[in-house]
Amino acid sequence: MPGSMNEKSWPKNNSDVCIRCATCMAVCPVSRVTPLFPGPKQAGPGAQRFRKGNDPSVEEWIDLCIGCHLCDLACPSGVPIAELNLLAKAKYLDEKGRPLRDWLLTHTYRFSGPASFLSTIANLLLKNRVIRWIADALLKIDQRRQLPVYESPTFRQWFKEHPSEGSKKIAYFYGCFINTNEVDVGKATVQVLEANGFEVYLPPQECCGLPVLGSGNFKEARKMALKNVSSFLKTIRSGIEIVFSSTSCGHMIKHDYGQLLNIPESEKVAEHFFDLFEFLRNLKEEGTLNTRFKELPLKAAYFAPCHLRSLGIGLPVLEILRLIPRLELENIEADCCGLGGTFGFKKEKYEISQEIGKDLREAIDRIKPKVVLTDCEGCRIQIRHLTGLKVQHPIQILREALTEPKE
Amino acid sequence: MHYDLIIIGMGLSGLMAARVAAEAGKKVLIIGKGMGCLTLFSNTIDLLGKIPETVKLEDGLSQWIHDHPDHPYGKMGLEKIEEALSSFNSFFPPPYTFQSKNGTNSLVPTAAGTLRPTYLIPSTMMKGISLKKKKALIIGFQGYKDFYARRLADLFNCRGITLSLAENPQKEMTSTALARLMEQPFLRDLFSAEVKKQIRDEEIIGLPAVLGVNDPTKIRKEIEKKIGASLFEIPVPPPSIPGLRIFNRFKARLLQKGVTFLSGHPVTKVVLKGNRCEKIEVSHPPITNSYSADRFILATGRFLGGGLIADRLRILEPIFNLPVAQPGSQEKWFEGSFFDEHPIHRAGILTDVTLRPVDERGNLSFENVWVAGTILSGHHYLHEKSREGIEIVTGYWAARNAMRQ
């Protein structure tokens, strides 16, 4: 199903402001591990000078940009490199067509309902070697990559039975993965917010659209975005702010809805849409954060996901978790986990994904933690796959440290 | 969010300032449009490359300070320069240290084929300064286009070879890809075996500065043991791995100290009250975030990172609109030839001795703003070869002075 290019979504900044300084080349995780991708300098502003709207794309390597945005954060001239790459990728895939595999990987939300309901069967199927071999051979979904298991009941079902109480209201965007595959992260979020005096509300929501946007399908991403924005506007207009626990979904809604997809009024959503730990840090600033923590003698390592870094809010997890007595928390010095959403599941990209991850694994090995914490589900999948360690969302540790978590 | 100190600019001067404030227990935000320019230039630490290698730098510098009272060094004085440098050095304890040879400038061979005078040299480059006295072999890598070993060998009067590593049949390689490969044990074995075969009677072996990002001294030692000769790194065009090592070291330590790093989005507005700055606004479409602080340090560099901009008539400082010492009218900005000492490079922010910005008559522009790094006026770092020195010294003292208030 081809997406289409929206003329209005062409970059607002001129790629000619690139001065070819190569700072981006120092941080690109992909060009560091493979010569197949020429790196952000060449792929973004370099090639942009030769791209014309009507000429066919000639660069198949554009599909190797992992979409981490680290180049954007490094550029001293403000070139929107990741955006240029995404637009070029969309054009390339529009011309070439997208395989069924990409459709399946980016539309998991469509079958996650039944998959959760029949989770026992679904999980057996997903773990089955023959099925994984077939997926590998026919669909090019790499069989070395374990597919995430489905949980039942879903987060939404759990929440229906859960009376939330508090003196103030807060809305929660949980995202697809938490709903069907990592329900406990959603529970922990609700429980911590309640322990801070909030009644949690779940506004109607669907997939943020990042998986389809990441494979260059602007049209479908737009459809999803329009639905979400109209729902969130209702929530915001009734005076309730929204938090999210998945940094990639959050980044998509907060920044890409307006900048890339031109969704009307998305800027109003952005103003009231907060990363969970950013929100908790704001409570801390106001002096209203519940800090009745118990001692937690544990060695943990924290990995800051790429899309958290591009949210531009610093590392609020470190600021909050460092308040927990006896929790030994180290920041992992590494860039990008290498999963890149659906990128690392694709057979032709698996090796690249693993090579990028290797640097992260070595950084974790140096710390030797008992548990690894990270805000993004993609990073958690990848770090489990790379290290076999216990990997959690930081909110799960925060819940553990709160003396009286509500059941 | 409110901070004790906000630093605008993520280059070496901003990082030095952040370090001083963080170590004094202050709540610090460092914000950059990008990640600063450490990966562009800073392979070694220049202090004042203009001083001949035959003169003790301390003596040359004393004279320079005496002759140039308006130069950032002139404003700081010798003692303060030494204090700031030793603060920088304490971030790099052995094995990866920055040192001078006998307190003088040394000539470091570069990938451009020049011998470049510089002061503090990373331990992995130290052997390179004896290039002229010892028999040397220079090694390049097939596919790495920023380093031509044979050409360098011609210029340096030694032997040069280009290695093609069989397990590594890459068409094109960058310095970051090479540095990462050097961190893999199998590649080091392969490289060492190949070099050992090629060595004749050479005592020192030069290669591009790609001996890994994280632990270059360990990698160097291991290869030296295998090949039985000394190894030295040669600075390369951007991205500079030695510059990245400096950036990463600062970033890791500062995060540990609780400093907040924000990069990728520009400061678009400052909110003033009288002659104080109250807060800054950062545009991150579609939202704008604002951050307030008691004190601010401007360390945004020169034209490359947008610390200074030029319209057709004047040089401007775009964030605070501070008074800029102008290089005369536009026809006087440039001399005739590329390598001349162009007056435009003397433009910059005027300050008092505490590094607070002033106008032409010496009146203070702001009470709670300090300025650090190459954006300052009164120097010509390209010709003096004083970039890192100015960044380290003024970054350190801007923060010290700001903390005192």
Chai-1 contact restraints between the chains, C-beta under 6 A:
chainA,res_idxA,chainB,res_idxB,connection_type,confidence,min_distance_angstrom,max_distance_angstrom,comment,restraint_id
A,C21,B,L40,contact,1.0,0.0,6.0,A-B,restraint_1
A,A22,B,P238,contact,1.0,0.0,6.0,A-B,restraint_2
A,A22,B,P239,contact,1.0,0.0,6.0,A-B,restraint_3
A,T23,B,T39,contact,1.0,0.0,6.0,A-B,restraint_4
A,M25,B,T174,contact,1.0,0.0,6.0,A-B,restraint_5
A,M25,B,P239,contact,1.0,0.0,6.0,A-B,restraint_6
A,A26,B,T39,contact,1.0,0.0,6.0,A-B,restraint_7
A,A26,B,T176,contact,1.0,0.0,6.0,A-B,restraint_8
A,A26,B,P239,contact,1.0,0.0,6.0,A-B,restraint_9
A,A26,B,L244,contact,1.0,0.0,6.0,A-B,restraint_10
A,R32,B,T176,contact,1.0,0.0,6.0,A-B,restraint_11
A,R32,B,A177,contact,1.0,0.0,6.0,A-B,restraint_12
A,R32,B,R180,contact,1.0,0.0,6.0,A-B,restraint_13
A,P35,B,Q170,contact,1.0,0.0,6.0,A-B,restraint_14
A,P35,B,K171,contact,1.0,0.0,6.0,A-B,restraint_15
A,P35,B,E172,contact,1.0,0.0,6.0,A-B,restraint_16
A,D72,B,G264,contact,1.0,0.0,6.0,A-B,restraint_17
A,L73,B,S263,contact,1.0,0.0,6.0,A-B,restraint_18
A,L73,B,G264,contact,1.0,0.0,6.0,A-B,restraint_19
A,A74,B,G34,contact,1.0,0.0,6.0,A-B,restraint_20
A,A74,B,M35,contact,1.0,0.0,6.0,A-B,restraint_21
A,C75,B,G34,contact,1.0,0.0,6.0,A-B,restraint_22
A,P76,B,G34,contact,1.0,0.0,6.0,A-B,restraint_23
A,P76,B,G305,contact,1.0,0.0,6.0,A-B,restraint_24
A,G258,B,P286,contact,1.0,0.0,6.0,A-B,restraint_25
A,Q259,B,P285,contact,1.0,0.0,6.0,A-B,restraint_26
A,E267,B,P286,contact,1.0,0.0,6.0,A-B,restraint_27
A,A270,B,P286,contact,1.0,0.0,6.0,A-B,restraint_28
A,A270,B,I287,contact,1.0,0.0,6.0,A-B,restraint_29
A,E271,B,I287,contact,1.0,0.0,6.0,A-B,restraint_30
A,G312,B,L262,contact,1.0,0.0,6.0,A-B,restraint_31
A,G312,B,H265,contact,1.0,0.0,6.0,A-B,restraint_32
A,G312,B,H284,contact,1.0,0.0,6.0,A-B,restraint_33
A,G314,B,T260,contact,1.0,0.0,6.0,A-B,restraint_34
A,N331,B,L255,contact,1.0,0.0,6.0,A-B,restraint_35
A,E333,B,A252,contact,1.0,0.0,6.0,A-B,restraint_36
